[in-house]
């Protein structure tokens, strides 16, 4: 993960709304949140 990767204000706002009222999110918004989280996840170590 690069040190400068941050969640955009728009995605953070969508996530906040989703925590308050999950049923208010569209599939597109859920995908944006998931993409942001996966981008910021630490790299996994390779298994041998």
C-alpha positions as CSV (number, residue, x, y, z in Angstrom):
1,X,0.0,0.0,0.0
2,X,1.3,3.4,-0.9
3,X,1.7,5.8,2.0
4,X,-0.5,8.5,0.3
5,X,-3.6,6.4,-0.3
6,X,-6.7,7.9,1.4
7,X,-10.4,7.5,1.1
8,X,-12.0,10.4,-0.8
9,X,-14.4,12.7,1.0
10,X,-17.2,11.5,-1.3
11,X,-16.6,7.8,-0.5
12,X,-16.2,8.6,3.2
13,X,-19.6,10.3,3.1
14,X,-21.2,7.3,1.4
15,X,-19.7,5.0,4.1
16,X,-20.9,7.2,6.9
17,X,-24.4,7.2,5.4
18,X,-24.3,3.4,5.0
19,X,-23.4,3.0,8.7
20,X,-26.4,5.1,9.7
21,X,-28.9,3.6,7.3
22,X,-27.5,0.6,5.3
23,X,-30.6,0.2,3.2
24,X,-30.0,3.6,1.7
25,X,-26.9,2.5,-0.3
26,X,-27.1,1.6,-3.9
27,X,-25.0,-1.3,-5.4
28,X,-22.7,1.2,-7.1
29,X,-22.1,3.0,-3.8
30,X,-21.3,-0.3,-2.1
31,X,-18.8,-1.2,-4.8
32,X,-17.1,2.2,-4.3
33,X,-16.7,1.6,-0.6
34,X,-15.4,-1.9,-1.2
35,X,-13.0,-0.7,-3.8
36,X,-11.6,1.9,-1.5
37,X,-11.2,-0.5,1.4
38,X,-9.5,-3.1,-0.8
39,X,-7.1,-0.6,-2.2
40,X,-6.1,0.5,1.3
41,X,-5.7,-3.0,2.7
42,X,-2.0,-4.0,3.4
43,X,-0.3,-6.3,0.9
44,X,-0.4,-9.9,1.8
45,X,2.8,-11.9,2.2
46,X,3.4,-14.5,-0.4
47,X,3.2,-18.1,0.7
48,X,5.8,-20.5,-0.4
